[in-house]
C-alpha cells in the first residue's frame, strides 16, 4: 500500500512539473513567434525546492 501511495505522489509531482515545463515552453514559443522586440521578460513561476 505504501509503495502505491509513493508512486501516486511521485506521478502527481511529475505531472505538475511537466505542466509547468509545457507552459514555459509555450510562452517562449509565443514570444519567439511575435516579431519585434519584447520589452517585458517572460514570467515563469516555478518553485525550486532545495534537497
C-alpha positions as CSV (number, residue, x, y, z in Angstrom):
1,X,0.0,0.0,0.0
2,X,2.8,2.4,0.9
3,X,4.5,1.8,-2.4
4,X,1.3,2.6,-4.3
5,X,0.9,5.9,-2.3
6,X,4.6,6.8,-3.1
7,X,4.1,6.1,-6.7
8,X,0.9,8.2,-6.9
9,X,2.6,11.1,-5.1
10,X,5.6,10.9,-7.5
11,X,3.4,10.8,-10.6
12,X,1.4,13.8,-9.3
13,X,4.6,15.7,-8.8
14,X,6.0,14.8,-12.3
15,X,2.6,15.8,-13.8
16,X,2.8,19.2,-12.2
17,X,6.4,19.7,-13.3
18,X,5.6,18.6,-16.8
19,X,2.6,21.1,-16.9
20,X,4.9,23.9,-15.7
21,X,7.5,23.0,-18.3
22,X,4.9,22.8,-21.1
23,X,3.6,26.2,-20.1
24,X,7.0,27.8,-20.1
25,X,7.9,26.3,-23.5
26,X,4.6,27.6,-24.9
27,X,5.3,31.1,-23.6
28,X,8.8,31.0,-25.1
29,X,7.4,29.9,-28.4
30,X,4.8,32.6,-28.4
31,X,7.4,35.3,-27.7
32,X,9.6,34.0,-30.5
33,X,6.6,34.0,-32.9
34,X,5.9,37.7,-32.2
35,X,8.0,39.9,-34.4
36,X,9.8,42.8,-32.9
37,X,11.5,43.3,-29.6
38,X,9.5,42.5,-26.4
39,X,10.0,44.8,-23.5
40,X,8.7,42.6,-20.8
41,X,10.5,39.4,-19.8
42,X,8.5,36.2,-19.9
43,X,7.3,35.4,-16.4
44,X,7.7,31.8,-15.5
45,X,6.8,30.8,-12.0
46,X,8.3,27.6,-10.8
47,X,9.3,27.0,-7.2
48,X,12.6,25.3,-6.7
49,X,12.9,23.1,-3.7
50,X,16.2,22.5,-2.0
51,X,17.2,18.9,-1.4
